[in-house]
Amino acid sequence: MAEPRYLSRADAEALAQKVLSFTTADEARVNLNSSTSGNTRWAMNQVSTSGDSYDATVTVTTAFGKKVASATTNRFDDEGLRQVVQTAERLARLVPEDPEYLGELGPQQYVQSEPYFDATANLTPEERARAVMQIAGPAGRQNLVSTGFLVHATGSNAVATKRGLFAYARSTGVSLTSTVRTPDGTGSGWAGGGENDWARLNVAALGERAIRKAELSRNPRAVEPGEWTVILEPTAVANMVNLMAFALNARTADEGRSFFSKQGGGNKLGEKFLDERVTIVSDPADPRIAANPFSGEGLPNRRQVWVENGTLRNLAYNRFWAQRNNREPTGNPGTYLMSGGDTSVEQMIRSTERGLLVTRMWYIRPVDPRTILFTGLTRDGTFLVENGRITTAVKNLRWNESPIFLLNNIEAMSEPVRVSASEDGDGGAVMVPAIKARDFTFTSLSDAV
């Protein structure tokens, strides 16, 4: 892979100023995104595809009064930039007024956050292939079949406005996920991880975990649905907690459309609604969960305490809703850290008379937004725990559950670790613990592996 290509701060600022010089709109904003990415996919214990790409876009938002529209291009010559500005202006004149448009931002102050690492930026196809073989090689030698995906990106984004704002940040990120299965198709194990720094990703350990789960999950037996004590590994916890994180919206709460709506009007700010051991914080300057220091509007992303000792401390306010309610807008850092405990997964297993150990969740779909009730399936390693030890693999189960119920039924937590909150394992990074909880509701069995 060649030297990673992305817009430097100087180039981004010069390009943004050129674009802004072409507009006659009352308000204008330029968003610049550029990145180099590389990926390697493997199946049947061998690399199947590998690729590298470079992409860059310019998005121009213009406004005449409260008539606002945007246009995007990947042409950076003067003609292309003039055309995208003209398109945005032409559309802005045609659209209805947006009564919630507050104009663009002027200069802002941002926290120092640049999750950029040379080890990720300089990752080559050869290094990716060697990493894949740290999983595919051991899997093949144990007569197992591994598949997976390794992807990394290096890039920058910038925001500039006609009012004099300019913000720039660069970052790197890498994620690896692998599913290992037994030849007879009865056993499946999964492991995944993501970091900003490639040097921190222990590929061999991830492969060992997926292989072990595949071997342990052969020939699963059926267990009865119902309310179970569960030990959710961190990825499964993130799958659940993320459902609540997405629901922390002030407007839907104030308008009576969410769990955080208060009966009779208003929201539940200041109310205790979770186990007092639960605290959830976003902080783009924290290197463990580093994030972009600004939003797409150029709004600063700052440290936010969402839940403190089980009490709701903040909801997400955009600029319009914050102004309407005389509050500060919160930004959108996109990462978070949840508090934990000092109980390992092994200790949770030893303390469990009868329960289920769950690797991760899959096919998650909403049921009732008012209770944040969702349904989904366990996947790639679900095990029966009896008398303090894993006794057998079990068939996957469908669950109907809310993260609110889960986080009120906590019996133990581990130290938080960094995982992906997405179903695919390659989404935004968060830090959460493993959790042992009571009365987790499973509704039916699934024959899917």
C-alpha positions as CSV (number, residue, x, y, z in Angstrom):
1,M,0.0,0.0,0.0
2,A,1.3,3.4,-0.9
3,E,1.6,6.3,1.5
4,P,-1.9,7.0,2.9
5,R,-3.6,9.9,1.1
6,Y,-5.8,12.4,2.8
7,L,-6.2,16.2,2.9
8,S,-3.7,17.9,5.2
9,R,-4.8,20.7,7.4
10,A,-3.3,23.3,5.1
11,D,-4.8,21.7,2.0
12,A,-8.2,21.4,3.6
13,E,-8.3,25.0,4.7
14,A,-7.2,26.3,1.3
15,L,-9.7,24.1,-0.5
16,A,-12.5,25.2,1.9
17,Q,-11.7,28.9,1.4
18,K,-11.7,28.5,-2.4
19,V,-15.2,26.8,-2.2
20,L,-16.5,29.6,0.0
21,S,-15.2,32.2,-2.3
22,F,-17.5,30.9,-5.0
23,T,-20.8,31.3,-3.1
24,T,-23.1,34.3,-2.9
25,A,-25.5,32.7,-0.4
26,D,-26.3,34.3,2.9
27,E,-24.9,31.3,4.7
28,A,-22.5,28.6,3.6
29,R,-20.7,25.6,5.0
30,V,-18.2,23.2,3.5
31,N,-17.6,19.7,4.7
32,L,-14.4,17.9,3.5
33,N,-13.9,14.2,4.0
34,S,-10.9,12.3,2.6
35,S,-9.5,8.9,3.4
36,T,-7.3,6.0,2.3
37,S,-8.7,2.6,3.2
38,G,-7.5,-1.0,2.9
39,N,-9.2,-4.3,3.4
40,T,-8.6,-8.1,3.3
41,R,-11.3,-10.7,3.3
42,W,-10.8,-14.4,3.8
43,A,-12.9,-17.5,3.6
44,M,-12.1,-21.2,3.8
45,N,-8.8,-20.4,5.6
46,Q,-7.4,-18.4,2.7
47,V,-7.5,-14.8,1.5
48,S,-10.2,-14.2,-1.1
49,T,-10.1,-10.5,-1.8
50,S,-7.8,-7.6,-0.9
51,G,-8.1,-4.0,-1.9
52,D,-7.1,-0.4,-1.2
53,S,-8.8,2.8,-2.2
54,Y,-8.7,6.5,-1.8
55,D,-11.8,8.7,-1.7
56,A,-12.5,12.4,-1.0
57,T,-15.7,14.5,-1.2
58,V,-16.7,18.1,-0.8
59,T,-20.2,18.8,0.5
60,V,-21.5,22.4,0.2
61,T,-24.5,23.6,2.2
62,T,-25.9,27.0,1.3
63,A,-28.8,29.0,2.7
64,F,-30.8,32.0,1.6
65,G,-32.7,33.0,4.7
66,K,-34.1,29.7,6.0
67,K,-34.1,28.0,2.7
68,V,-31.2,25.4,2.9
69,A,-29.8,22.8,0.6
70,S,-26.7,20.8,0.1
71,A,-24.8,19.2,-2.8
72,T,-21.7,16.9,-2.9
73,T,-19.0,16.3,-5.4
74,N,-15.7,14.4,-5.7
75,R,-14.3,16.8,-8.4
76,F,-11.8,19.2,-6.9
77,D,-11.0,21.3,-10.0
78,D,-12.3,24.9,-10.1
79,E,-15.1,24.0,-12.5
80,G,-16.3,21.1,-10.4
81,L,-16.2,23.2,-7.2
82,R,-18.1,26.1,-8.9
83,Q,-20.7,23.6,-10.2
84,V,-21.3,22.0,-6.7
85,V,-21.7,25.5,-5.2
86,Q,-24.2,26.5,-7.9
87,T,-26.1,23.3,-7.5
88,A,-26.4,23.8,-3.7
89,E,-27.6,27.4,-4.3
90,R,-30.1,26.5,-7.0
91,L,-31.6,23.8,-4.7
92,A,-31.7,26.2,-1.7
93,R,-33.7,28.7,-3.7
94,L,-36.3,25.9,-4.6
95,V,-36.9,24.2,-1.3
96,P,-39.3,25.4,1.4
97,E,-38.0,27.3,4.4
98,D,-36.6,25.2,7.3
99,P,-38.1,26.9,10.4
100,E,-35.5,25.1,12.6
101,Y,-32.4,26.3,10.7
102,L,-30.3,28.5,13.0
103,G,-27.6,29.6,10.5
104,E,-24.0,28.4,10.5
105,L,-21.5,28.6,13.3
106,G,-18.7,31.0,13.8
107,P,-15.3,30.0,15.3
108,Q,-15.4,27.5,18.1
109,Q,-13.0,26.0,20.7
110,Y,-12.4,22.2,20.6
111,V,-10.9,19.7,22.9
112,Q,-7.6,18.1,21.8
113,S,-8.4,14.8,20.2
114,E,-6.5,13.1,17.3
115,P,-6.8,9.3,17.4
116,Y,-4.1,8.9,14.7
117,F,-1.5,6.2,14.7
118,D,1.2,5.5,12.2
119,A,1.0,1.8,12.7
120,T,-2.6,1.9,11.3
121,A,-1.9,4.5,8.6
122,N,1.1,2.5,7.3
123,L,-0.5,-1.0,7.4
124,T,0.3,-2.8,4.2
125,P,-1.5,-5.6,2.3
126,E,1.4,-8.0,3.2
127,E,0.9,-7.2,6.9
128,R,-2.8,-7.7,6.6
129,A,-2.2,-11.1,5.0
130,R,0.2,-12.2,7.7
131,A,-2.4,-11.1,10.3
132,V,-5.1,-13.2,8.6
133,M,-2.9,-16.3,8.7
134,Q,-2.6,-15.9,12.5
135,I,-6.2,-17.0,12.5
136,A,-6.6,-19.1,9.3
137,G,-3.4,-21.1,9.9
138,P,-4.3,-22.4,13.4
139,A,-8.0,-23.0,12.3
140,G,-6.9,-25.1,9.4
141,R,-4.5,-27.1,11.5
142,Q,-7.4,-27.9,13.8
143,N,-9.7,-28.9,10.9
144,L,-11.8,-25.8,11.4
145,V,-12.9,-23.3,8.8
146,S,-12.3,-19.6,9.4
147,T,-13.7,-16.6,7.6
148,G,-13.3,-12.9,8.4
149,F,-12.7,-9.3,7.4
150,L,-9.9,-6.9,8.2
151,V,-10.4,-3.3,7.3
152,H,-8.5,-0.1,8.2
153,A,-8.8,3.6,7.2
154,T,-6.7,6.7,7.6
155,G,-8.3,10.0,6.9
156,S,-9.3,13.6,7.8
157,N,-12.4,15.7,7.9
158,A,-12.8,19.4,8.0
159,V,-15.6,21.9,8.4
160,A,-15.6,25.6,7.3
161,T,-18.2,28.2,7.3
162,K,-18.7,31.6,5.8
163,R,-18.8,33.0,9.4
164,G,-15.1,32.1,9.9
165,L,-15.3,28.7,11.5
166,F,-12.6,26.2,10.5
167,A,-12.1,22.8,12.2
168,Y,-9.9,19.9,11.1
169,A,-9.1,16.5,12.5
170,R,-7.5,13.3,11.3
171,S,-7.8,9.8,12.6
172,T,-7.0,6.1,12.0
173,G,-9.1,3.0,12.7
174,V,-8.9,-0.7,12.2
175,S,-11.3,-3.6,12.9
176,L,-11.0,-7.3,12.5
177,T,-13.8,-9.9,12.9
178,S,-13.6,-13.6,12.4
179,T,-16.1,-16.5,12.4
180,V,-14.7,-20.0,12.8
181,R,-16.9,-23.0,12.2
182,T,-16.7,-26.8,12.5
183,P,-16.7,-28.8,9.2
184,D,-20.0,-30.4,10.2
185,G,-21.6,-26.9,10.5
186,T,-22.8,-27.5,14.1
187,G,-20.3,-25.3,15.9
188,S,-19.6,-21.6,15.4
189,G,-17.3,-19.2,17.2
190,W,-16.8,-15.5,16.7
191,A,-14.3,-12.9,17.9
192,G,-13.8,-9.3,16.9
193,G,-12.0,-6.1,17.9
194,G,-11.4,-2.6,16.8
195,E,-8.7,0.0,17.7
196,N,-7.4,3.3,16.4
197,D,-3.9,1.8,16.8
198,W,-3.1,-1.4,14.9
199,A,-0.3,-2.2,17.4
200,R,-3.0,-2.6,20.1
201,L,-5.0,-5.3,18.2
202,N,-4.0,-8.8,19.4
203,V,-5.0,-10.8,16.3
204,A,-3.7,-14.1,17.6
205,A,-5.7,-13.8,20.8
206,L,-8.9,-13.0,18.7
207,G,-8.3,-16.1,16.6
208,E,-7.7,-18.3,19.6
209,R,-11.0,-17.1,21.1
210,A,-13.0,-17.8,18.0
211,I,-11.4,-21.2,17.5
212,R,-12.1,-22.2,21.1
213,K,-15.7,-21.1,20.9
214,A,-16.2,-23.1,17.6
215,E,-14.9,-26.2,19.2
216,L,-16.9,-25.8,22.4
217,S,-20.1,-25.1,20.5
218,R,-20.3,-28.4,18.5
219,N,-23.6,-30.3,18.7
220,P,-25.6,-27.8,20.7
221,R,-28.5,-29.0,22.7
222,A,-31.9,-27.4,23.2
223,V,-32.8,-25.6,26.4
224,E,-36.2,-24.2,27.4
225,P,-36.9,-20.5,26.7
226,G,-37.9,-18.3,29.6
227,E,-36.2,-16.0,32.1
228,W,-32.6,-16.9,32.6
229,T,-29.6,-15.7,34.5
230,V,-27.2,-14.6,31.7
231,I,-23.5,-13.8,31.5
232,L,-23.1,-11.5,28.6
233,E,-19.7,-11.0,27.2
234,P,-18.7,-7.4,26.5
235,T,-19.7,-7.5,22.8
236,A,-23.2,-8.7,23.8
237,V,-23.4,-6.0,26.4
238,A,-22.4,-3.3,23.9
239,N,-25.1,-4.7,21.5
240,M,-27.7,-4.0,24.2
241,V,-26.4,-0.8,25.7
242,N,-26.1,0.8,22.3
243,L,-29.9,0.5,21.9
244,M,-30.3,2.8,24.9
245,A,-27.6,5.1,23.8
246,F,-29.4,5.8,20.6
247,A,-32.6,6.6,22.5
248,L,-31.0,9.4,24.6
249,N,-32.6,12.1,22.5
250,A,-34.0,15.1,24.2
251,R,-36.6,16.0,21.6
252,T,-38.3,12.6,21.4
253,A,-38.3,12.6,25.2
254,D,-39.9,16.1,25.5
255,E,-42.4,15.3,22.9
256,G,-43.6,12.1,24.7
257,R,-42.2,9.6,22.2
258,S,-39.5,7.8,24.2
259,F,-38.7,5.9,27.4
260,F,-37.2,9.1,28.7
261,S,-40.5,10.9,28.4
262,K,-42.0,11.9,31.8
263,Q,-45.6,11.2,32.4
264,G,-47.6,14.4,32.2
265,G,-44.9,16.1,30.1
266,G,-41.2,16.8,30.0
267,N,-38.4,14.3,30.4
268,K,-36.7,12.2,33.1
269,L,-33.6,14.2,33.6
270,G,-32.4,13.9,37.2
271,E,-34.4,10.6,37.8
272,K,-32.7,7.3,38.8
273,F,-33.7,4.6,36.3
274,L,-30.8,2.1,36.4
275,D,-28.7,0.2,38.9
276,E,-26.6,2.7,40.8
277,R,-23.4,1.0,39.6
278,V,-24.1,2.2,36.0
279,T,-22.3,5.4,34.8
280,I,-22.0,6.2,31.1
281,V,-19.7,9.0,29.8
282,S,-18.7,10.3,26.4
283,D,-15.3,12.1,26.2
284,P,-13.7,12.6,22.8
285,A,-10.4,13.5,24.5
286,D,-10.2,10.2,26.4
287,P,-7.6,8.1,24.4
288,R,-9.5,4.9,25.2
289,I,-12.7,6.1,23.4
290,A,-11.2,9.0,21.4
291,A,-13.6,10.6,18.9
292,N,-13.9,13.5,16.5
293,P,-13.8,16.7,18.4
294,F,-16.5,18.3,16.4
295,S,-19.8,17.4,14.6
296,G,-20.6,17.8,11.0
297,E,-21.9,21.3,11.7
298,G,-18.6,22.2,13.5
299,L,-20.3,22.0,16.9
300,P,-17.8,21.0,19.6
301,N,-18.0,17.5,21.0
302,R,-17.2,17.7,24.7
303,R,-17.2,15.4,27.7
304,Q,-20.8,14.5,28.5
305,V,-22.1,12.4,31.5
306,W,-25.2,10.7,30.3
307,V,-25.9,8.4,33.2
308,E,-24.3,8.9,36.7
309,N,-24.8,6.2,39.3
310,G,-28.0,5.1,37.6
311,T,-29.4,8.6,37.3
312,L,-30.1,10.3,34.0
313,R,-27.9,13.4,33.8
314,N,-28.1,14.4,30.1
315,L,-29.9,13.9,26.9
316,A,-28.7,14.7,23.4
317,Y,-29.7,18.2,22.3
318,N,-29.1,19.5,18.8
319,R,-28.7,23.3,18.4
320,F,-32.4,24.0,17.7
321,W,-33.8,22.0,20.6
322,A,-31.1,23.3,23.0
323,Q,-31.9,26.9,22.1
324,R,-35.6,26.2,22.5
325,N,-35.0,24.8,26.0
326,N,-32.3,27.2,27.1
327,R,-29.6,24.5,27.2
328,E,-26.2,23.9,25.7
329,P,-26.2,21.6,22.6
330,T,-24.4,18.4,23.4
331,G,-22.6,17.5,20.1
332,N,-22.4,13.9,19.0
333,P,-19.1,12.2,19.9
334,G,-20.4,8.7,19.0
335,T,-18.3,6.8,21.6
336,Y,-18.9,6.1,25.3
337,L,-17.4,4.5,28.3
338,M,-19.6,2.5,30.8
339,S,-18.5,1.8,34.3
340,G,-17.7,-1.7,35.4
341,G,-16.7,-3.9,38.3
342,D,-13.9,-6.3,39.3
343,T,-15.6,-9.7,38.6
344,S,-14.1,-11.6,35.7
345,V,-16.2,-13.7,33.3
346,E,-14.6,-16.8,34.8
347,Q,-15.7,-15.7,38.3
348,M,-19.2,-15.0,37.0
349,I,-19.4,-18.6,35.6
350,R,-18.1,-20.1,38.9
351,S,-20.8,-18.2,40.8
352,T,-23.7,-19.3,38.6
353,E,-25.8,-22.3,39.6
354,R,-27.7,-22.3,36.2
355,G,-27.5,-19.8,33.4
356,L,-26.4,-19.0,29.9
357,L,-23.1,-17.5,28.6
358,V,-23.7,-15.4,25.5
359,T,-21.0,-14.3,23.0
360,R,-22.9,-11.7,21.0
361,M,-26.3,-10.7,19.7
362,W,-27.6,-10.7,16.1
363,Y,-30.5,-9.6,13.9
364,I,-31.6,-7.0,16.5
365,R,-34.9,-5.3,15.7
366,P,-37.2,-2.8,17.6
367,V,-40.4,-3.8,19.3
368,D,-41.5,-0.9,21.5
369,P,-39.6,2.4,21.6
370,R,-41.4,3.5,24.7
371,T,-39.6,0.8,26.7
372,I,-36.6,0.4,24.4
373,L,-37.8,-3.2,23.9
374,F,-35.9,-5.1,21.2
375,T,-35.8,-8.6,19.9
376,G,-32.8,-10.5,18.5
377,L,-30.9,-13.8,18.5
378,T,-27.8,-15.1,20.3
379,R,-25.0,-16.1,17.9
380,D,-21.6,-17.8,17.5
381,G,-21.3,-19.3,21.0
382,T,-24.1,-19.8,23.5
383,F,-23.4,-22.1,26.4
384,L,-25.2,-23.6,29.4
385,V,-23.6,-23.0,32.8
386,E,-24.4,-25.4,35.6
387,N,-23.0,-25.5,39.1
388,G,-20.2,-23.1,38.3
389,R,-19.0,-24.5,35.0
390,I,-19.8,-24.6,31.3
391,T,-21.5,-28.0,30.6
392,T,-22.6,-27.8,27.0
393,A,-23.3,-25.7,24.0
394,V,-26.9,-24.7,23.5
395,K,-28.9,-23.8,20.4
396,N,-29.3,-20.1,19.8
397,L,-32.3,-18.4,21.3
398,R,-34.5,-15.5,20.4
399,W,-34.7,-12.8,23.1
400,N,-37.2,-10.0,23.8
401,E,-35.5,-7.6,26.2
402,S,-34.8,-4.0,27.0
403,P,-31.4,-2.6,28.0
404,I,-33.3,-0.8,30.8
405,F,-34.4,-4.1,32.3
406,L,-30.9,-5.6,31.8
407,L,-29.2,-2.7,33.6
408,N,-31.6,-3.0,36.5
409,N,-30.9,-6.7,37.0
410,I,-27.1,-6.6,37.3
411,E,-25.5,-9.1,39.6
412,A,-21.9,-8.5,38.6
413,M,-19.7,-6.6,36.2
414,S,-16.2,-7.0,34.9
415,E,-13.7,-4.2,34.1
416,P,-14.7,-2.4,30.9
417,V,-13.0,-3.3,27.6
418,R,-13.1,-1.8,24.2
419,V,-15.4,-3.5,21.7
420,S,-17.6,-2.6,18.8
421,A,-21.3,-1.9,19.6
422,S,-22.5,-2.9,16.1
423,E,-24.0,-6.3,15.2
424,D,-21.2,-6.8,12.5
425,G,-18.4,-5.9,15.0
426,D,-17.0,-3.1,12.9
427,G,-18.9,-0.1,14.2
428,G,-18.1,2.7,16.6
429,A,-15.8,1.8,19.5
430,V,-17.2,1.7,23.0
431,M,-15.9,0.5,26.4
432,V,-18.3,-1.8,28.4
433,P,-17.9,-4.6,30.9
434,A,-19.2,-8.1,30.8
435,I,-22.4,-8.4,32.8
436,K,-24.0,-11.1,34.8
437,A,-27.7,-10.3,35.1
438,R,-30.9,-12.1,36.3
439,D,-34.2,-12.6,34.5
440,F,-33.2,-12.1,30.9
441,T,-36.1,-13.1,28.7
442,F,-35.7,-15.7,25.9
443,T,-38.9,-16.4,24.0
444,S,-38.0,-19.3,21.6
445,L,-35.3,-21.5,20.2
446,S,-33.5,-21.1,16.8
447,D,-31.9,-23.9,14.7
448,A,-29.6,-21.3,13.1
449,V,-26.0,-21.7,13.9
